[in-house]
Amino acid sequence: MSRPRSPRLAAVALLPVGLLGIAGCSQAVAMTPASGSNDPACAEVMVRLPATLDGQDRRWTDAQATAAWGAPATVLMTCGLDAPGPSDLPCDTAGGVDWLIDDTDAPNYRVTTFGRTPAVQVYLNADEVSSRTVLDALGVAVQQLPEDGHSCSERPTS
């Protein structure tokens, strides 16, 4: 005579299959964490990131202290980089944060916080999103990073 099966046991056994089905519906954006991604200041930034940036929905990533928006991803963010030193790159303030702007691969821009430790770096496609809108929106979260005393206004102008 066979023993009756517990409904609870059957539900637990099916749980991994159900989770696999849900996880298969959306792929995480593959990213590489920065060396300082475990800095507690990055955690303060990550919990304040917006759900959308310039109409692009936030997506899951596979690396600590990283974020992505858009499908395909049009904005990628990494926290935990070493603060940049002196630079000839243009510097601008958006969202209450100073950013170094590298547009050598336009319309893809690389912007890095200036005067914050650890640093945040953002890659964005300016054909898909407004860089000003994105940086203004991220500023609320990135302002959580400690300032290191440097600012765009201190930099010599050419």
Buried (B, 14 or more C-beta within 10 A) or exposed (E): EEEEEEEEEEEEEEEEEEEEEEEEEEEEBEBEBBEBBEBEBBBBBBEEBBEEBBEBEBBEBEBBBBBBBBEEBBBBBBBBBEBBEEEEBBBBBBBEBBBBBBBEEEEBBBBBBBBBBBBBBBBBBBEBBBBEBBBBBBBBBBBBBEEBEBEBEEBEEE
